[in-house]
């Protein structure tokens, strides 16, 4: 009688891919939008608890991380992943384009489907993503980047970024590395007559746009948003009254 092969644990499977330096065949990279750039998607269903991908890169100390952060571009800095290990701060530098999938997984701070876990293999830490819910085929792989003030989190439904048109997509890194093109930022105009939104609502939206404006790495994109805010205030003079505290 043949014996049933024991199922490999998610951690053991992760170690296999760590040692081989490869990615799981159930993943694929495809374009998401001009604003987010590329993303990683499931090509087949992924079970809850499964290993998904490793955030591969160079392991560096906090001292080296600080040195690189000063000389790196905003795009490169987006790939510096800080974490605690042995009571100290370490970093995985994944700024080098190496065709690995983990470095391209996008942020979802509200409803992610994966979480990052640290595994120690041969005395070194490795950052691995595991699914904490069942992931359907064609779903995007996401995880929470943490409490940092990432610029896309300031977007509201009134600030829309169009998707990439058909054709060859531009190359970019993770979520904040796709500022190479200036997306259109749409701010709906206030209709004539009784306003649909209160001054407080509009001020809050303008405030969030201002926050986004100051955090964007692209001066051209920042200027576009600044001009739209100016146009909105010019057209609707009632917005120039003091905003409620």
Number of C-alpha atoms within 10 A of each C-alpha: 3 4 5 6 6 6 8 9 12 15 15 12 15 26 20 12 16 20 10 9 11 15 18 15 9 13 20 17 18 13 19 19 18 24 22 22 25 24 25 24 23 20 16 15 14 20 15 14 17 20 25 26 27 27 22 22 22 13 19 17 15 16 12 12 20 14 11 16 15 10 10 13 13 16 19 19 19 20 23 23 19 16 14 11 13 7 6 9 14 21 22 22 22 23 21 14 11 10 11 18 21 22 27 25 24 24 22 16 14 9 10 18 20 26 18 18 14 15 17 11 12 8 7 10 18 20 21 22 24 24 23 15 15 14 20 15 14 14 15 21 27 22 20 16 17 10 7 7 12 17 17 15 14 17 15 11 9 12 16 14 17 13 14 17 10 6 6 8 15 13 11 20 24 22 26 23 23 20 22 17 12 17 18 15 16 14 18 9 10 14 10 7 6 8 9 10 10 11 17 14 13 15 16 14 20 20 14 16 25 16 15 21 21 14 16 19 18 16 13 14 18 18 15 16 22 18 11 16 18 12 13 18 14 12 11 12 9 10 17 11 8 10 12 9 4
